[in-house]
Structure formats: structure tokens, C-alpha cells
Amino acid sequence: MPAVHKLLLEEALQDSPQTRSLLSVFEEDAGTLTDYTNQLLQSMQRVYGAQSEMGLATEQLSRQLLEYEKQNFALGKGDEEVISTLQQFAKTVVELNTLHSELASQMADRMIFPMIQFREKDLTEISTLREVFGIASDEHEAAMVKYSRLPKKKENEKVKAELVGEVAYSRRKQHQASMQYYCALNALQYRKRVAMLEPMLGYTQAQIHFYKKGMDLVSKKMDSFLVSVSSMTQSIQAQLDSEAEAMRLTQRELLSMEDTVYMPDRDPVPVNRTLIQKAGYLNIRNKTGLVTTAWDRLYFFTQGGNLMCQPRGAVAGGMVLDLDNSSVMAIECEDRRYCFQITSPSGKTSMILQAESKKEYEEWICTLNNISRQIYLTDNPEAVAIRLNQTAIQAVTPITSFERRGEGSPNPDRAKPGGVQSSISASQKSSSAPEPEDLIVPGTPIQFDIMLPASEFQDQNRVGGRRTNPFGETDDDCSPESDDSLLQQVFAVRFLGSMAVRSGQTQEVIYEAMRQVLAARAIHNIFRTTESHLMVTSSCLRLIDPRTQVTRISFQLQEVTQFAAHQENGRLMGFVVEGRDWSEGTEEGEPSFSAFVFESNTEGEKICYTISLGKDIIEAKKDPEALAQLMKNMPLTNDGKFLLLDSETGDTANGGAPDEEESEA
């Protein structure tokens, strides 16, 4: 016998759209079977009631038996054995067309009754269980809506306990109803075979019993056939009994689980932060008006680098958002718990979702961040996710040993990222990489926001930073009005973090600062960044607020000792600024260094190249001939400034849209 399609009882509790979609196929199959059963029963009743028209009735029955092969069952056509058996029965009905004169009582007992019993018992049971399952599903949805509205700030333990109990009760009720419904649909796949074969077996045996002539005529070629049909029916019945027992044991095992399985926010399993795929129900906030919103509970899952959504009843899911380079962060939203927001790289598209439990909430955030880093494109994404998680944990703890970079030596050809120390000797390049504790003191705090508290302004000034006051006034030596700079270039960047470092004479300190800043952001779930405009001139670096045009911080270009782009992620760049620390009491102050890490909308190499050109201009100003030669070799704009990059749409430097990558000053 061919394999029989069946619904898995293990998936009844999850009630995913895939299971609901498969369930709709079974329901469609049951509806088709019901229609066909009614038609077949009408044909049999006509045979039973129209003895005077026996010939026509048996001919119609023969045609109806042949129609089974043409039925468009949702789970596929009937198996070949049943089809061939029904075809043989149709031929037998034609041969016995003249012998049906006294079959009323036998047909009533052996043909009409089994089919009526199948329709009234099995098919009616399917319809009843379907209604019970629908009511249980509606009650569970209503309970989940009440639970999702449970406030976080004014939490009432009594109300919460009642809602949790109501959710658990409705979920158990739905689980039981769904398993009973699944068992009945699975059993129907066997019963419909028996229901199709058994009445015809009784009908044929009644024919042979009452008509000796017909028995003498056809018994020689029908005996083996009837025996095979009887054996096939018994075999199907045995399979049904075995499957029913297996489903009963599975149902008992699944119902023996603890009550915590039905309770939300009672996950005993620890959070897995290395997932690269995730699926489950989430509440999504939708706008219903200008100021009104509504929450819908939908099934979300990840596929590659996309977030997919599949409503109930849908055959397949649709893409909601491309997760590559997107940002995910936890937010406070409308007095609801476990909310987080996904924002596209351009910032134009965002959505707010709510998880069912704290474990789901944390796993969704970690999974989406793993996908955002395009881990799924690697050869072994699970191992990469685990390694990144371990690296993030190690990055915010004191380091006692350092794994040397086999391939991490800086490339001297990448956009001149060396600055003052770019021309190092071959012997220095071949020397061993410094230890992390030689570059950055273990446990050094990381500043994730460029807007420091008032108590930290003095420390910022000690490392060479120059801040403006709240009214937007800047120092005279770096103001655009007094700057006759030949170079003014603006880049859209996002500040990631800064920290004190021990040395400013090697690019390794920038790479190590990038690693620690990114790892600290990942381990502490800090994903929100503020976009700024980094203006590079031939005298200073200025970080400007794109909305107010206020300078947040500025550095003299001569104080920038090192700058480099990330070796793998070209959008990351950083630089080291030298300052003076007067805490020791010396007149000139001890030199101190700070590393600043940024993420740009364009390649970090372009920013490094611009800084390098600014330093070249400073050196060339000391020699008029060298300056003239430099200006001769570089293209200039109409106002006499250096033209570095092609013009972009929009004027970012003059308060344009913040999502523009870069523009000329």
C-alpha cells in the first residue's frame, strides 16, 4: 500500500501557519470525500429502491465507480489498488446487470448500511470536531489578546495570575481539540478506503449468493478477486488499528507535559544568542489612523537575510524587511513589555514588534542582529555566530593573552591610512604584533555617545578635543569663516565609541579599539547611533550636527596621529588624537591618546584619503613650490578648493537629508 498522508500530533501545540495550511488540505480532502460519498450513496440507494429500473441504476453505479479515479482529492488521487479494484467492480456490475431482482434485504444490510454508517458516524464526527476546534482556537486567541494587553508599569499580580491561568486553560483546550481533530482526519484516510471497498464487497457477495446462475457464471473468475479485496480491506483495517494505537500513545505522551508548556513567559530553557534562524508568533504595531494604532498577532520567520510574515490560512509567507545591515534595538512602547524595533539601513523603514516572553524577546533581537551582520552567507554560520558571541564576551573583560593575527597586519596600500607614521621600515613591518594590553589598558571605559556630561568636558579637552558651547559658537581657529582652507569635504558618519589608548604610533591600536567598541555594543545590546557630518579640512576635523549645524567636537588635524579603515568592513574607520594630560603637574603635560571609531555611509578609505590629503596640504603650505605642485596635480572646484569626490544628490553639508552618504562642502 502507498504511504498515507497524515497530520503530525507533535505540531498541534505550536499551531504554526504551515500546520494550518496542511490542515486546510485535509479539510478540503474531507469535503471532497463527503461530496463523493453522498453521490455514491445516492447511487446505491437508487439501486436499492428502483428494482424496476435495476438495469439503469446498476449502469449509473458502474459509471460512478469509475469516477473515483477522476476525483481531484486535495491530498492526491486515490491509490492505484483502490482504483483498479473499483474498476473491476464496475465491470462486474455490468455483467450482473440482469441478475438484480431480489436483492432488497441483502443490499440494505451489506451495501446501504455501511455507507450510511460511514457518512453519519465518520464524516459527521469530522464536522463536529472541526467546529469544536474552531471554538477552542477563538478562545485561545481571545485569551492571548487579553494577556498581550497586560500592562507592565502597573502590574497586578492577581490579574496577571488569572490571565496566565486563562491562557494555559485555553491553550490546553485548543491542544486537546486539535489532537482529536488531527486523529480523526488521519483515521479518515484509512476509513475512506474501507468505506469505498466494503459496501461493494457486500453488494457483490449478495449478488452471488442470491443468483446461482450468476454464481455459476462468474464465480470462477471472481473468487480470487474477492479474496484479494477482503484481504486488502483487512490489511487496511489492521493499519488503521495500529495507527490509532500509535496516535493514542503519542497523544497521552504529549498531554503528560508540565503545565509550564502552556504558560507564556515560563521558558525553562536558557536564551540562545547564536541563532541565525528564528520563527514564531509576534505582535506587530500597525497604524489605524493619524494617531491611533492597533496590534496584530502574526507568524514571523527568517529566511536568508529577510524577515518573512505568514498570516493564518496563507499558503506561503511574504517578505516584510531586508535585514542586511539593519539595526535592532529594545524600546519602550505603549506600556507593553518585550518590544523591539527593526530599522532599515536608510532609516526610512522601521517596525515595532512585541515578543511573547523575555526569552523570545532576547532571542529575536540576537537572531536579527546575527542576520544583519550577514553571518548566514558564511560557510559555517552556526560556528561564526558562536565565535562572535564568545568574542563579544571576551571583548568587555580584561585580556590576559592575545591571539596574534595571522592575516591581520595592516595593508599599507589601503588609502594611505598611516598619517604621520605611514612610512615605516620593512623591519618594523615584519616585527610581531603588539599585545592588546600594550595598546589599551584592560578595563578601559568606552564612551558610546559624543555628548559627554559636564564633568567629562575637562577630560575631553585633555585629549585634544575642542567643544562648542550650546549656542553653536566655535573656536576662532577652526571656524569656517576664518578658515581659508583649500580642502573642505563632508562625510555622513555615525559615532560608535571612543576610549583612551596607550599609544598613537601604530594602526594596531585603531583595530583593537574597533574590536572592543563593536564587541561592547553587541554584548550590551547598544544598537542606536546618531548620524553626524564629519567635515575634513586642511586644518581640522569637525563633527557637525546635521539638523542644527552645531559643531559637536573638533580636532586640529596636526593632533591626529593615526587613522585607518577596517581591513574587512570598509565602512568602519577610526583615528587617534594626541592630547596633553596635566594631572601629573608638569608644565607641558604628559602626552595622552584617544581612539575614535566611526561608521560611514561610504567607504572609510575615502575619509582616510581625505585626512591624508589634508596633512599633505599642511606640509605643503610650508613650501610654496610644493603647494603649487600639489594644487596642479589635484582637480579644483570653481571656488579653488580641492575636488575629491563626485557630487552626490542633495547638499548634506548645508543641512540636507541625513540619509545622504556624502557631499562636497
N, C-alpha and C positions, 0 to 999 in steps of 0.2 A: 504494500500500500504506500502511496506517496505521503510525504510529510504533511502534517496538518498544521495550519496556521493557528497560533494561539496568543493570547494576551498574557504577559508576564505579571504574576501577582506581586513580585518584588517591586514593581514600578507603580503600584497602586497608591502608595503613600505620597510619593513625590508629585504625582498628578501633573506631569510636565505636558507642554503642548504636543510633543512628539507622541506621548501615550494617548492624549486626547485625539490626535489625528488618526492614530491606528484604531482607536475605539470607534471613531466615526465610520471607518471602513467596515468594521464588524457589524455596526448597526445598519449600515447600508446593505450588507450581505443578508442580515436577518430580515430586513424589509423586503428584499427581492425574494428570499425564500418564502416569506409569508404570502406574497402575491402568487408565487408559483404553486404553493401548497393549496391555496384557495381554488386556483384554477384546476389543479389536479383532482381535488376533492369534488368539485362540481362535475368533472368528467366521470368520476366513479359513481357519484350519486345518480347521474343520468343513466349509467349502465344498470344501476340497481332499480331505478324507478321506471325506466322506459323499456319494459320487456318487449313490447310490441315493436319497438324501434331498436331492437338489440343490435342489429347489423350496423346501423348508422352510429349508434353510441360507441360500440367497440372500435369502429373505424376512427372516430374522433379521439378516443383514448389512445389508440396507436399513434396518431399524429402528435398528441400532447406528450407522449413519452419521448418522442424524437426531439421535441423542443428543448429538453433538458440540456442537450449539448450546445444549444444556441443561447442559453441564458447567460446574461452578462453579469455574473457574480462579481462583487467588488474584490473578493479575495482570489479571484481567478476562476477559470472554468472548472467544472466538475472533473474528478479523476477519470482516467480512461476506463478503468474497470467498471465503474458505475455506469458510464456512458455506454460501453459495449453491452453491458447486461441489460440496460433499458432498451437498447436497440433490438436485442434478441427477444425481449419480452414483446416488443411491438410486432415483430414478425409472428410470434406465437399467437397474439391476439387476432391477427388477420386470419391465421389458419383455423382458429377455433371460432370464427365469426358465426358459423351456422349451428353451434352446439350450445348456445346460451339460452335455454328455455326454462329451467327450473333452478335458478341459482340465487333466488332472493335471500333465503335464510343464510346460506353459506357466505354470500358476499357481504351481508350485513355484519356477520361475526368476524370474518377474516380479511375483509378488504376495507369496508367503510369505517368500522370501529377503530382500527389502529391509526388511520389518518386523522379522524376526528380527535382521538386522544392526543395525538401529536400536536394538532393545532390548538386544542383547548388547554392542554397542560403545558407543553414546552414553549410554544410561541406566546401564549398569554403570560407565562411566567417572565419571559424576556421583557414584555411590555411593562409589566408591573415593576420589575426590578429597575427598569430604566427610569420610571417616574420616581421611585424611592431614591435612586442615585442623584437625580436632578435636584430633589428637595434637599438632600444632605449637602450637595455642593453649594446650593444657595445659602444654606445656614452657615456653612464654613466661611463663605465669602463675607457674609454679614458680620460674623464674629471677628474676622481678620480686619475688617474696616473699623470696628469699634476699638480693637487693640491698637491699630496703627494710629488712631487719634489720641491715644493715651498721652497726656502731657508730661513733659519732662521736668519743668520747673516746679509745678505744684503737684507733685506725685502723691497720690492717695494709695497707701498700701492695701487697704481693704478693697477699693475699686479695682486696683491692679490685680489682686488675687482673684477677684470674681471674673475679671476679663480673661485672665490666664486659664482659669478653670473652664470658662465657656469655650475658649478656643480649643483647649485639649479635648473637651467633650465633643464639640462639633467635628474636629479633625478625626477622632476615633470613629465617630458615627459615619463620616464620609468614607473612612478607610474600610470599615466593615461592609458598607453598602457597595463600594466599588469592587471589593474582592468577590462578593456574592454575584455581582453583575458580571464580572470577568469570568468567573467559574461557569455561569450559565451560558455565556457566549461561547466559551471554549467547548463545553459539552455539546452545544448545538451543532458544532461542526461534525461530531460523530452521530448525533441523533438524526440529523437530516439525511445521512446516508441510510441509516436503518429505516427511517420513515419512508424513504423513497423505494426501498427494496422489499420490505416486509409485506406491505399490502399487495404488491404484485405477486409475491411468492404465494400468499394465501389465495389470491384470486386464481392463479394458475393451478394450484393444487385442488381448489374446489372444482374447477373445470374438469380436471382429470378424474376426480372422484365421482362426479355425477354423470359423466358421459363415457361409458365403457367403450363406445366406438372411437371416441376421441382419444381415450387412453390407448386403445389398440393401435390407433393411427400414429400417435406422436410420442408415446412413452419411450420407445426405443432410443430416440434421439434427444429426449428431454430429461431423462433420468440423471445423467451425469451433469447436465447443466444446472438442474435444480439443486443437486447435491453441492455443487461448487458455490451456488448463490447462498445456500444455507450456511455453508462453512464460512463464506466471506462475511455474512451477517453476524455470525457468532464471533468471528475474529474481531470485527469492528466493535461489537459489544464488549468483548474482553479488553480491548484497548481503552474503551470508554471507562470501564470499571477501574482499570489501572491508573488512568489519568485522573479520574475523580478522587481516588485514594491519595495520589501524589499531591493534588491540589489541596485536599483536606489537610494533609500533614504540613504543607507549606503555609497554609492559612493559619493553622494552630501555632506554628513556629513564629510567624510574623506577629501574631497577636500576643505572644508571650513577652514582647519587648517592654521595657520600662516606660512609665508614663512620661518621662522626660523627652522621649522621642516626639511626642505630640505637642510639647510645650515650646513656645518661642523663647529665644534668649536663654536657653538652658543647654548650650552646647558643651559637652564634657571634653571634646577634642580640642587640643591647642591650636592656635592660629598658625596657618601655613603661609609664610611670607615669600615663598619661592614659586608660587603658581604662575603659569603662563597661559592658563585657560580657566574660565570660570563660567558657571551657568546657575541661574536661579531667579526667583521672583524678586522684583524691586518695585518700589513705589516711585513714580515719576511725576514731577510737578508740571502741570500744563496751565497756560493762561486761558481763562474763560471770558475775560473782559479786559477792560483797561486796568483795573486794579484788583480783580478777583482771580483766584487760582483754584485749581482742583488737582487732586492726586489720583492717579490711576495705577492699579497693580498689574504689571505686565511681566512677561518672562523674558529675561535678557540673557545673552550668552556671547562669548567672544569667539571670533573666527579669524585666524590670522592676526592682522593688525586692525580689525574692525570690531566695533561694538554692534551686535545684532539684537533685534527685538522681534518676538513672535507672539502675536495675540492668540488667544484661545480660539481653536477652530481653524486657524490658518495652516495651510499645508507646509509652508516654509517661512523662515524669518526674513526680514529686510534689514539693510544696513542703516544704522542710526548715526554713527560718527566714526570718522577715521581717527584711530588712537595714536598714530605715529606722531611723536614729538608733542603730544598733547599734555596738559597739566591736570593733575587730580589733587584735590585738597579737601580736607574736612571743613565743614561750615556749620554755623548755627542758623537754623531755618524754621521759622514759623512755629516755634515751640515744639518741634518734632525731634526725636532722637535719631542718631545714626545717619545723618545726612552728609552727603559729599557732593562736590561739584566737579564736572569734567569740562575743560575749556580747550578749544582748538588752538593750534599754534598761532593763528592770526588774531585770536581773541574775539572773533565775530560770532562764533557759535559756542554756546555753553548749555548745559543741562544740569538739573539738580535731581538727585536720586536719594532714596531712603532705603536702607537695608533693614532686614527683619530682626537681626540680632547684632550684638557687638562683634562676635566672631565673623559673621558675614560682612559686616561693615569694614573691618580691618583687612580681611582677605580681598575684598573687592578693590580697595584702594591700592594694596600692594600688587595685585594682579594687573590692574590697569597701568600702574607705573612701570612694571616689568615689560608690558607690551609696548608702552610708549618709548622705551629705550630700544625697541626693535630686537629684543632678545630672541623672539620666535624665528628670526631669519638665520640664526646661527646653526651649526651642525648639531650641537647638543644643547638645546635651550634650557633643559632642566638643570644640567650641571652649571651652566653660566649663571642662572638665577641663584643657585645655591652659593656659588663663588662670590657673586656680587653682594649677597646678603651677609656672608661672612666678612667680606672686605669692609662693608659699611659698619659692622660691629667693631672690627679692629681699628677702623679709622678714628673713632672717638675715644679710644682707650690708649694709655701710654704704650709706646712701642719700645720693645727691648731688642728686637732683631729686625733686620731689613733684608727682604729678598731682592737681590740685585736684578736689575732689568737687563735681560739678555738682548732685548731688542729696543730698549727704551732710551738709548743715547740720543740726544737732540740732533736733528738734521740741520747742518749749517746752511743748507740751501733753501730752507723754508722762510722766505720773505725777510731775510736778514734779521732774525729775532735776537740778535746778540747785543745790540746797543753799544755801550761803551766797551764791553769786553767781548765783542764778536770775533775779533781776530786773536784767537788763542793758538798756541803752538801745537804741533802734532803730538808731542809728548804728553801735553796736558789732556788732549782728547782721548788718548789711549789709557789714561790713568783710571783707576777703579772709581766707581760712583760713590759719592759720599753717603754716609749713614743718615737716616731720617732725623735722628736726634742731633746731628751736626747741622742740619738745615733749620729745623723748627724744634723749639723746646717742647717735650712731651707735656700734654695737658694745656697747651696754649689756648685761650678762649678764642672763639670765632665770632666775628660781628656779621650778622646777616642783613643788616639794614644800614644804609649810608647815613641816615639821620640819627646821629648819636645823641644821647642825653646830654644835658648841660654839663654834668660832672665829667664827661669824657671829652669835652672840647679841647681841654688842655693837652690830653694825651694825643689827640688827633693832630694838634699843631706841632707837637714834638716830632712827629714822623714826616713833617713837611707838608701836611695838608693845609690849605687855606680855605676857610669857610666864609660865606657871606652872611650878613645879618638877615633877619626875617623880612626886611623890606626890599631885598633884591640888590643891595649895593655891594659891589665887589671891590677888591683892592685895585688901586690905580695902575699897578704894574702889570696887571693881566686883564684889564677891561678892554672890550672891543673898540671903544672909542679911541683909546690911547695906543692901541696895538697896531703898528704898521707892518704886521706880519705878511710875508709873502705866501703863507700857507694857512688856509682855514678849511678844514674838512670835518664833516659831521657824520657820525655813525649812530644808528639806533642800537642800544645795548641794554642789558638787564644786569643789575648788580647782584652777584651771587654771594659774596662774602669777602672779608679781609681778616688778616691775622698778622701778628708780629712774627718776624723770622730772624734768624741769626745772621744770615749772610745775604748780600745783594750782588755777589760777583759771579753767580752761576745760574744757569737756567733750571737746574735740577730743583732749586727751591721753589720755582714757579709751578713745576709739575707736581711737586709734593703738596704745595698749598692747594692746587686744584683738586687733587685726590682727597685731601682731608675735608675741604669745603663741601664737595659733592657728596661724599660719604656721610658727613654730618647732617646734611639736608635730608638725605634718604632715610637715615636711621631715626631722625626726629620728625619725619613726615612734614617737612617745611618745603612747600612747593610754590608758594606765591612769591612772585618777584614784581618789581616796579620798573617800568621801562623809562629810560632816560636817554639823553643825547650826549654823546661823548664828542666834544669838539677838540680836534688836534690842530694846534697852530705851531709856528716855528719858535714859540717862546713858552707855551704852557699847555697843559691838558685841563679841560674844564668839563665837569659833569653838570648838565643843564636839565631842569625840569621842563618837559616839552609843553606843558599846559600853561605854566606861569612864566617861563623863560628865566626863572631864578637860578643862579648858579649854586648848586648844592655843595660842591667842593672843587678845588682846583689845585694843580701841582705845577711847579716850574719844570720845564722839560729837562733842564740840567740835573734835576734831582732824581729823574728816572734812570736807574742804573741797569735794569734788565727788563726785557719784555719778550714774550714768546706766545705762539699759538699752540694749542694742544696737538699732540702728534697724531691722534686718531680722530678726535672730534674737532673738525676745523672751525666750528662756531665758538669754541672756547678760547679765550686769550686772557693773559694776565701781565701785570708789570710790578716791579719792585721799586719803591720810593725810599730814598735815603733822607733821614731827618737827624735831629740832634736831641739828645736826652741830657737835660741839665740837672737831673736828680742827684748826680754824683758831686755836684758843687764845682765842677771845673768851669773855666771861663768860656771855652769854646764848646763844651758839651761833648758827650760821647756819641759816636755815630750809632744810629738805630735804623732798622729797616722794617718795612711793612709791605706785604704782598696783597694785591687787589685782584680779584677774579671776576670776569665778566662773561656773559653770553651775548653774542651779537646776532643780528638778523642776516648778516653776510659772513664771509669767511674772516676768521681772526687774522689771517695772514695780511689782509689788506690794511687792517688797523696797524699791525706791526710795521708794515712797509711805510705807512704814513708817518709813524713815530720816528722811524729810522731816517726818513727824508727830512723831518723837522730838525733832528740832530745834525744832519749834514748841512742844513741851512745855517744853523748856529755856528758850526765850524767855518763854513764858507764866508760868513759875514766878517770874520777876522781878516780875510784876504779878498780884496775887491775883485781881483782877477779870477779867483776860484769861484766867487759868487756869480760873476758874469758867465763863466763857463757852465756852471750848474743851470742857470736860467736858460742858456742857449740850448742845452740838451733836453729840457723838460718843456712840454707844451703849456701855454699860459691861457688864462681866460681873458675876456675883454678888459677886465679891471686890473690885469697884471698879476693875478695870483696863479699858483701852480694848479693845473688841471690834472687831477689824479684819476678820477673815475668818471664813467659816463653818467649823465644826468638821469635821475630817477623821476618818476611821476610824482608830483606833489613836492612841497617845499618843507621838508622836515625841520630844517633849521629855523624856519620862520613860523613855527607853530603849526605845522601840518599834521596830518593824521598820524597817530602814534604807531600804527602798524606798518608804516613805510620802512623799508630796510635801511636806506641811506640816501643822502642828498648832498649836493655841494653847498658850502657855506656862502 
